[in-house]
Amino acid sequence: MGNDATHNPIVTDPLARNTANVSLDVAAVAAASSTGISSISGAFAPGNTLTIAGASFGTTGTSVINDDFEDGTVGNNLNTRVWNTTSANGPPVPVVTDTDAFAGTKCGLADCSVGGDSSAYVDSLDTEEVYISIALKALLVSGSPTTTKGVRVHGDAGPNIFTRYPGFMDQEPFDDTSGNSRRLQINPDDASNTNGDSTFYIGGDSLASGEWYREEYYFKHSTPGGSDGIFQLRQDGDFIVNQTALTTRLSGITAKMAVIHMPFYWGNGGGGKWFYDLVSITKGPGCLARFEAADSADWSAKTKSEILWTSARSDTAATVDVPGATTFTSGETVYIFAIGADDAPIGNAVSMEVQ
């Protein structure tokens, strides 16, 4: 029986019949289903494109940035890629480095060993909703810093890119000396660093120095004066923060998110480095809709997953790219999931063998 659109048999190892002399451009086919993925064409290999067919995918947000840093030149300012960069109070601007990487051989580096600010950022977002997936490593170099700055989202940058303008949301993922890790600050007012600031201590699960994590952030603005703002943070797939009743804009404040910083600051008593890899940012309604590769056919049982980069998505078809580097290894089985705008899997996963 052929693997066609009429029969759609379950194929748990779609590449098992291949040999080294057979083309790797194969189709992995899922169980027939009224929703979710029905077929995938292409080989799961770094940098390859996959064509996905199915039903009820829904649409996704607008892609802002995808970067695996693999084609970057070591030592180059990240502004030679898809980023803006700036620094203040001592450190150099962020660069491409091969001294570490989450996947492959290269990543981004903000070296704040002497303290201060070193930021790679994107601006002109003009959105009320954003999803960020990033592999992140914090490395303490010296001293006992009482403040670090992780991923930051804020409104109009004004005259100073680091200043907290309307809609500011900032989380500090590295433990300070008083144990106040995972601190979230919000400035819902229309003034910089002043009225309306709120600080939440949102958990004691800080990043361990020298360890890589996959971190996912979902920010959604409140309606002006409302308490329906959302900040969610997952670390290696598990929720660390799930705040769904925040006031991120006071009544009359209509500023949208404009700027996203990668982690950029160490200070007040010490210094360190931020390494980041496999960065993907999507904005706007539906931004949580995506495709992921996981190590289990059961989404709730996975221990590892990586986002695939969506270039096109409709209700019945999608085109995605495997990043240029992956932590999955040749011969390993991965399971491809369609994730909806509600952050839930759609239908069943499709298995593929890593090439």
Summary of the structure (lengths in Angstrom):
residues: 355
radius of gyration: 20.9
end to end distance: 25.6
largest distance: 68.7
contacts: 1251
relative contact order: 0.23
helix: 2%
strand: 45%
